């Protein structure tokens, strides 16, 4: 989502007369778009800001600013604590960036962090930064109001608001006409997408997916991220009716313990979650499922941890984003729950989850050997110019000999071998 936001920023600044530089040494402004969801992300940003001091010492006119959630969360503290920063700008204030940069050029420090209840940037055509011309992101909504106990996003991105569906369809159609062959619809919780049209009727996420997928059977459609409490049979039915809607659902679970899920304010139980997994398997038997999980949340016991491991064994995820719990200032947990699990214990539990998921992913991939998939070719393999890579509908990466394949086309690939992360194959 931050990458998509950066493309909006690039468009706003291009209209104002700014251009992107190929190297940082050519820049007059460096804008760092930030995430505040974990402390590690924020510490990396601070380290990057301090690294830039050396470049600023050589180029006195260079100005550095922070955008996004970290700017929203820390605001004045960033400007006070990082003395080489010239401006901060929150995620709903990007239209103000040309004014902020003007103030900075005039020698002032500048800040704009007011959250909006309406801003979606729906009228802005993003600049496709570093694009391969094949895959692109489309932001369909902004904000979140689930208020999970550990999460800072509602406080840094504001309440949910959705874009006009016609602007989303138009953006996807334009991308397809420009040669793109895959779009990913983005939202903190895409299942909550809802637009009220004239007359009071509404367009929900299933209908939006149907409209985008109907642009062309050659346009693949993905989405992220789904909240388990809102994953509907209606959406799964729409997915089943469109072969070009990719068979991959990211379904963050966070914990396999009902007690922890309640404490996290996730609004579902393990039983509900497994029911949604069963529904996915029923409507989309070939669908891959991925997840997020947190190790060491407040009061988590060994029993809670073991329940998470058992859930992983039951669902058998194809991929997982796995993290140690990181206390975030301003969240419900920061105000009401102790961060009482020792860091070494968090690390132990996380490493157990990582090891189990690595084993499951390898076993899943071994079952793919011998199967054939339609792959959207994306480009050269990082390890060899003689090999290409692409992804199948399940979002698994396949690497195969180049032969006559061309990026941006669909090719049949037979899986011949695998690692835990990658499928190896040959063109059919």
C-alpha positions in Angstrom: 0.0 0.0 0.0 2.9 2.3 0.7 4.2 1.6 -2.8 0.9 2.5 -4.3 0.9 5.7 -2.2 4.3 6.6 -3.5 3.0 6.3 -7.0 0.3 8.9 -6.1 2.9 11.2 -4.6 5.0 10.8 -7.8 2.0 11.9 -9.9 1.1 14.9 -7.6 4.7 16.2 -7.7 5.1 15.6 -11.5 2.1 17.9 -12.1 3.8 20.4 -9.9 6.9 20.3 -12.1 9.1 17.9 -10.2 10.8 14.9 -11.8 12.1 11.6 -10.4 15.9 11.2 -10.3 17.7 8.0 -11.2 20.2 8.4 -8.4 19.9 9.9 -4.9 23.0 12.0 -5.6 21.0 14.0 -8.2 18.1 14.7 -5.8 17.0 18.1 -4.4 14.4 16.4 -2.2 14.4 12.9 -0.7 11.0 11.7 0.4 10.9 8.6 2.6 7.4 6.9 2.6 7.1 5.1 5.9 5.2 2.3 7.8 4.5 2.5 11.5 3.1 -1.0 12.0 6.3 -2.4 13.7 9.1 -0.7 15.7 11.7 -2.4 13.4 10.3 -0.5 10.4 10.5 2.8 12.2 14.0 2.2 13.4 15.1 1.5 9.8 13.6 4.8 8.7 15.4 6.7 11.4 18.7 5.0 10.5 18.1 5.9 6.8 17.5 9.6 7.8 20.7 9.7 9.7 22.6 8.0 6.9 21.5 10.9 4.6 23.3 13.5 6.8 26.6 12.6 5.0 25.0 13.3 1.6 23.5 16.6 2.9 26.9 17.6 4.1 28.2 17.4 0.6 25.0 18.9 -1.0 23.9 21.6 1.3 20.6 22.3 -0.6 19.4 18.7 -0.3 16.2 18.4 1.9 14.8 15.3 3.5 11.2 14.6 4.4 9.1 11.8 5.9 5.8 10.8 4.4 3.1 8.3 5.5 2.2 6.6 8.8 5.3 7.4 10.7 4.9 11.1 9.9 1.3 10.8 11.1 2.2 8.9 14.3 5.2 10.9 15.5 4.6 14.3 13.9 6.5 17.0 15.9 8.7 14.4 17.6 10.4 13.5 14.3 11.2 17.1 13.5 12.7 17.6 17.0 14.6 14.3 17.2 16.0 14.2 13.6 17.5 17.6 13.0 18.2 17.1 9.3 14.5 16.6 8.5 12.8 19.5 6.7 9.2 18.3 6.5 6.7 15.6 7.4 3.5 14.8 5.6 0.8 12.4 6.6 -1.0 9.9 4.3 -4.0 12.1 3.7 -2.1 15.3 2.9 -0.2 14.4 -0.2 -2.0 17.0 -2.3 -0.4 19.6 0.0 3.2 18.4 -0.9 3.9 21.0 -3.6 3.1 23.8 -1.0 5.2 22.0 1.7 8.2 21.8 -0.7 7.8 25.5 -1.6 7.9 26.4 2.1 11.0 24.2 2.5 12.7 25.9 -0.5 12.0 29.2 1.2 13.9 28.1 4.3 11.1 27.0 6.5 10.3 23.7 8.1 6.9 22.3 7.2 4.4 19.8 8.4 0.9 18.6 7.4 -0.6 15.6 9.1 -4.4 16.2 9.3 -6.4 13.1 8.6 -9.3 13.1 6.2 -12.7 11.4 6.2 -13.1 11.6 2.5 -9.6 11.6 0.7 -9.1 8.6 -1.6 -7.0 10.2 -4.4 -9.5 8.7 -6.8 -8.9 11.4 -9.4 -5.1 11.0 -9.5 -3.5 8.7 -12.1 -0.5 7.2 -10.3 3.0 7.4 -11.8 4.1 3.7 -12.1 7.4 3.8 -10.2 9.9 1.1 -11.3 7.1 -0.6 -13.2 7.7 -3.7 -15.3 4.7 -2.7 -17.4 3.0 -6.0 -16.5 1.7 -5.8 -12.9 0.2 -2.8 -11.1 -1.5 -1.8 -7.8 -4.8 0.0 -7.5 -5.9 1.4 -4.2 -9.6 0.9 -3.8 -10.1 2.3 -0.3 -8.2 3.9 2.6 -8.2 3.7 6.3 -9.4 1.1 8.8 -11.8 0.9 11.7 -11.4 -2.6 13.0 -9.2 -1.4 15.9 -7.3 -4.6 16.5 -5.7 -4.1 19.9 -2.1 -4.3 18.6 -2.5 -2.2 15.4 -1.7 1.5 14.9 -3.2 1.8 11.4 -6.6 3.3 12.4 -4.7 6.1 14.1 -2.3 6.8 11.2 -4.7 6.3 8.3 -8.1 7.2 9.7 -11.5 5.6 9.1 -12.5 3.5 6.2 -13.6 5.3 3.0 -14.0 3.7 -0.4 -13.4 5.0 -3.9 -16.1 5.3 -6.6 -16.1 1.9 -8.3 -16.2 3.5 -11.8 -12.9 5.2 -11.1 -11.4 1.8 -10.1 -12.7 0.1 -13.2 -11.5 2.9 -15.5 -8.0 2.8 -13.9 -7.9 -1.0 -14.4 -9.1 -0.7 -18.0 -6.5 2.0 -18.8 -3.8 -0.2 -17.4 -4.9 -3.1 -19.5 -5.0 -1.0 -22.6 -1.4 0.1 -21.8 -0.3 -3.5 -21.8 -0.5 -4.4 -18.1 -1.8 -7.9 -17.5 -2.3 -8.0 -13.7 -3.8 -5.6 -11.2 -3.9 -6.0 -7.4 -6.8 -4.2 -5.6 -5.5 -2.8 -2.3 -7.2 -1.9 1.0 -6.6 -2.5 4.7 -9.7 -4.7 4.5 -11.0 -5.0 1.0 -14.0 -7.0 2.2 -15.3 -3.8 3.8 -15.3 -2.0 0.5 -18.7 -0.3 0.0 -19.8 2.6 -2.2 -23.3 4.1 -2.1 -24.6 5.1 -5.5 -27.3 7.5 -6.4 -30.6 6.2 -5.2 -29.2 4.5 -2.1 -28.0 1.2 -3.6 -24.5 0.0 -2.8 -21.6 -1.6 -4.5 -19.7 -4.1 -2.3 -16.4 -5.8 -2.9 -17.9 -8.9 -4.7 -19.6 -6.7 -7.3 -16.4 -4.6 -7.7 -14.4 -7.7 -8.3 -16.9 -8.9 -10.9 -16.7 -5.5 -12.7 -12.9 -5.4 -12.8 -12.5 -9.1 -13.8 -15.0 -8.5 -16.7 -12.7 -6.0 -18.4 -10.9 -8.9 -20.1 -10.1 -12.5 -19.5 -6.5 -11.6 -20.2 -6.4 -9.3 -17.1 -5.5 -11.1 -13.9 -7.0 -9.7 -10.8 -5.6 -10.0 -7.3 -6.6 -8.3 -4.0 -5.1 -7.7 -0.5 -6.0 -7.9 2.3 -9.0 -9.8 3.5 -10.3 -9.7 7.1 -11.6 -13.2 8.1 -14.7 -11.8 9.8 -15.9 -10.4 6.4 -14.9 -13.0 3.9 -18.2 -13.9 2.3 -19.5 -16.8 0.2 -20.6 -14.2 -2.3 -17.0 -13.1 -2.9 -15.9 -16.8 -3.3 -18.7 -17.4 -5.8 -17.6 -14.4 -7.9 -14.0 -15.6 -7.8 -15.1 -19.1 -8.9 -17.0 -17.6 -11.9 -14.0 -15.7 -13.2 -10.9 -17.8 -14.1 -8.9 -14.6 -14.3 -9.4 -13.8 -10.6 -6.4 -15.3 -9.1 -6.7 -18.3 -6.8 -4.9 -16.9 -3.9 -6.4 -15.4 -0.7 -4.4 -13.7 2.0 -6.3 -14.4 5.2 -4.4 -13.0 8.3 -5.1 -15.1 11.4 -2.6 -13.5 13.9 -3.1 -16.3 16.5 -4.5 -19.9 16.7 -5.9 -19.3 20.2 -9.5 -18.0 20.8 -8.3 -16.3 24.0 -5.6 -14.4 22.1 -8.0 -13.5 19.2 -10.5 -12.0 21.7 -7.7 -10.1 23.4 -6.5 -8.8 20.0 -10.1 -7.7 19.2 -10.1 -9.7 16.0 -13.9 -10.3 16.1 -13.7 -14.0 15.0 -12.9 -17.4 16.6 -10.7 -20.2 15.4 -13.9 -22.1 14.5 -15.1 -19.2 12.3 -11.7 -18.9 10.7 -11.6 -22.6 9.8 -15.1 -22.3 8.5 -13.9 -19.6 6.1 -10.9 -21.8 5.1 -13.3 -24.7 4.4 -15.5 -22.4 2.3 -12.4 -21.3 0.2 -11.6 -25.0 -0.3 -15.2 -25.7 -1.3 -15.6 -23.0 -3.9 -11.9 -22.8 -5.0 -10.2 -26.2 -4.5 -7.0 -25.0 -6.2 -6.8 -21.8 -4.1 -3.6 -21.0 -2.1 -4.0 -19.4 1.3 -1.5 -17.2 3.0 -1.6 -15.5 6.4 -0.1 -13.1 9.0 0.8 -14.2 12.5 2.1 -12.5 15.7 4.2 -14.3 18.2 4.3 -13.2 21.8 1.3 -10.9 22.1 0.4 -9.8 25.6 -0.1 -12.7 28.1 0.4 -15.3 25.4 1.0 -18.7 27.1 2.8 -21.7 25.7 -0.6 -23.3 25.3 -1.7 -20.3 23.1 1.5 -20.7 21.1 0.9 -24.4 20.6 -2.6 -23.6 19.4 -1.1 -21.4 16.7 1.3 -24.2 15.6 -1.7 -26.6 15.4 -3.6 -24.1 13.3 -0.7 -23.9 10.8 -0.7 -27.7 10.6 -4.4 -27.8 10.0 -4.6 -25.0 7.3 -1.2 -25.7 5.7 -0.5 -22.2 4.4 1.5 -21.7 1.3 3.1 -18.6 2.7 3.1 -16.6 5.9 4.3 -13.3 7.2 5.5 -14.0 10.7 6.4 -11.4 13.3 7.3 -10.9 16.9 4.8 -8.7 18.7 5.9 -5.0 18.7 4.1 -2.7 21.1 2.9 0.5 19.3 2.2 3.7 21.1 -1.4 4.8 21.0 -3.0 1.4 20.4 -5.4 -0.3 22.8 -2.7 -2.7 23.8 -0.3 0.2 24.6 -3.0 1.8 26.9 -4.4 -1.4 28.5 -2.2 -4.5 28.0 1.2 -5.3 29.3 4.0 -6.3 26.8 4.9 -9.0 29.2 6.5 -11.7 27.1 10.3 -11.7 27.3 11.9 -10.9 23.9 14.0 -14.1 23.9 10.7 -16.1 24.4 9.1 -14.2 21.6 12.0 -15.0 19.4 11.9 -18.7 20.3 8.2 -18.9 19.5 8.6 -17.0 16.3 11.4 -19.3 15.2 9.2 -22.4 15.9 6.5 -20.9 13.7 9.0 -20.0 10.9 10.5 -23.5 11.0 7.1 -25.2 10.8 5.9 -23.0 8.0 9.1 -23.6 6.0 8.5 -27.3 6.3 4.8 -27.0 5.3 5.7 -24.8 2.3 8.3 -27.2 1.1 5.8 -30.2 1.4 3.1 -28.2 -0.4 5.5 -27.3 -3.2 6.7 -30.9 -3.6 3.1 -31.8 -4.4 3.3 -29.4 -7.3 6.0 -31.3 -9.2 4.6 -32.7 -12.4 1.7 -30.2 -12.6 1.2 -27.6 -15.3 0.2 -24.0 -14.7 -0.5 -20.9 -16.8 2.2 -18.4 -15.8 2.3 -14.7 -16.4 5.9 -14.1 -17.5 7.3 -11.1 -15.5 11.0 -10.9 -16.4 14.5 -12.4 -16.0 15.4 -14.5 -13.1 17.7 -12.7 -10.6 20.2 -15.5 -10.9 20.4 -16.1 -14.7 19.6 -14.1 -17.8 18.9 -17.5 -19.5 15.9 -18.1 -17.2 12.7 -16.2 -16.7 10.3 -16.0 -13.8 6.6 -15.5 -13.5 3.7 -16.4 -11.1 0.8 -18.7 -11.4 -2.7 -17.9 -10.3 -1.8 -19.1 -6.8 0.9 -16.4 -6.6 3.7 -18.9 -6.6 6.9 -18.0 -8.4 8.0 -20.3 -11.2 11.5 -20.1 -12.7 12.1 -21.7 -16.1 14.4 -21.7 -19.1 13.8 -18.6 -21.3 13.5 -20.3 -24.8 11.0 -18.2 -26.8 9.0 -16.8 -23.9 8.5 -13.1 -23.6 7.7 -10.9 -20.6 4.0 -9.9 -20.4 2.7 -13.1 -22.0 1.0 -16.2 -20.6 2.8 -19.5 -21.0 2.2 -23.0 -19.8 4.9 -24.2 -17.5 5.4 -27.7 -16.1 6.8 -27.9 -12.5 9.9 -30.1 -12.4 11.5 -29.3 -9.0 11.0 -26.9 -6.1 12.4 -25.2 -3.0 10.3 -24.0 -0.1 9.9 -20.6 -1.8 10.1 -21.3 -5.5 8.8 -23.7 -8.2 11.2 -24.7 -10.9 9.9 -25.7 -14.3 10.0 -26.0 -18.1 8.0 -24.5 -20.8 5.3 -26.8 -22.2 
